[in-house]
């Protein structure tokens, strides 16, 4: 894994979500993962593309992993 330069704003944009601070805060409030056993990519609110992107990047240990983990922690 190389140096990570991605931000949560970048991840939201990559996922096709509004990436301004207000929209990201609203998303995280409305999509809280109540169960610690539910993995981020298993959440029902992701589209097939979003789910696939999250899974592929995580499994590849790509530069996105750090920011995906930040989102995971924020939603749990």
N, C-alpha and C positions, 0 to 999 in steps of 0.2 A: 504494500500500500504506500503510495507516495504522499507528499504533503497535501493536506486538505485545505482547499481554498473556498469551499462551498459554505454558504450560509443557509439559515432556515428560509430566507427569502428566495434564494436560488432553488431550494428543494420544492417549495410551494409552487414556484413558477414552472419547474420541470414537471410537476404533477398536474399542471393545468389549473391550479388554484390561484385565487387572488393572493398576491404576495406583499401587500402593504401591511404595516404593523397592526392596524385595527382589524383587518380581515383575518390575519393569522391568529390573533388573540381570540376573536369570535369563533373561528374554526376549532381551536383547541378547547374552548369552553363548551361548545356544542357537541364535540365528538370525544369527550372523555371516555377512556377505556376503564370501565369499572372493575374489571377482573384482572388481577395480576397474572393470571394464567393465560389470558388472551394475548397472542402475539400480534404485533402491530399490523402485519400484512393480512391477518385473519379478520380484521375488523370489517364489518358488513358495509361500511360507507365508502370503501374504495371501489373505483371502477376496475374492470379487468386490466386495463393498461396500468393504472396506478399500482395495483396489487403486484402485477408482474414486474414492474420497475423496481419496487421495493425489495421483492424477493431476489431478483437477479443481482442487484447491486450489493445486497447483503451477502449472498453466497459467493460472489466474486471478490469480496473484501475490497471493493472499489474505493475511490476517493470520496464517494457519497456516504460511506458507512458511519463516519463520525456524526454527520448532521442527521442521518436517519436515526441513529441512537438518541440524539438530542430530542428529536420529535417523539420517539418512543417514550422517553422519560417524561416529557411534557404532557403526554396524553395519559400516562399512568399516574 
